[in-house]
Amino acid sequence: MSPGPARGRTTGADTAGRRGPVVRRWQLVRAGSDAVPASTRRFMRRARRRRMRAALPWAVAAGVLALAGLVAWIVLGTGLFGVREVRVEGAELVTAVQVRDAAGVPDGIPLAKVDLADLARRVGALAPVERATVRRDWPDALVVRVVERTAVAVVPQGDRFAVVDGSGTVFRTLDRRPGDLPLVRVAHPGADDPGTRAAVEVLGALTPQLRSALQDVTVESLALIKVRLRGARTVVWGDASRSTDKARVATALLDQQAKTIDVSAPDVVTFR
């Protein structure tokens, strides 16, 4: 049995004898750009531009975020901007070494990670320091600015002298009494001691005439403060209330030949 003609093909016998089915072969070809109508090309170009414009803000935002992340990593996660120096300003009673030790900043810690407020609190805990501020000085330094306490009086403590500021805080102890500071006599000097605060308040109210003649301020009790002047004269102050009025009245009576001037009730003065 001879094989028949191949299916799907056109043979000579088919052509000569009978018409068989004609099989067409399809081939895909890439059309040139000329085959796309101009209106369609314009539409496609506009669509591409719209997509690019819509994507541009997102691309820019992504770039900014990536850059910010890189900068943050460099600043916070590496030692490139680490602390290399701690500069101290305004220190006289304390040394720069004491300030740096109190600050306790590890060498090389990222500058941006330093807690400035906490550092200022640690430096401010030094007795002679009233307050401290800290700032960053890029790229690698911290600047600590200290404001030290101002001495207003000294308190005898055995053979030594405790130096107090306007709040009554003891911040230094000296072997000798400074000649420019008035003497205050209280039992337990300190900011928490009512007697110390009362004595400092009285000192602050004294007129120049009283201060120039002052020998000491003695707090025997909160209700009995005495201001002793040169020449064995005493001003009985009473408590610390109305100290400005008491200082004014006592100054007006300095010309009186009296050893004791009692201004504890400044409206009714007695002297003897």
Helices and strands as residue ranges (DSSP letters): H 12-16, G 33-35, H 38-77, E 85-89, H 96-103, G 111-113, H 116-124, E 129-137, E 141-148, E 153-157, E 160-164, E 170-174, E 184-185, H 194-205, H 208-212, E 214-221, E 224-229, E 233-238, H 243-252, E 260-262, E 270-271
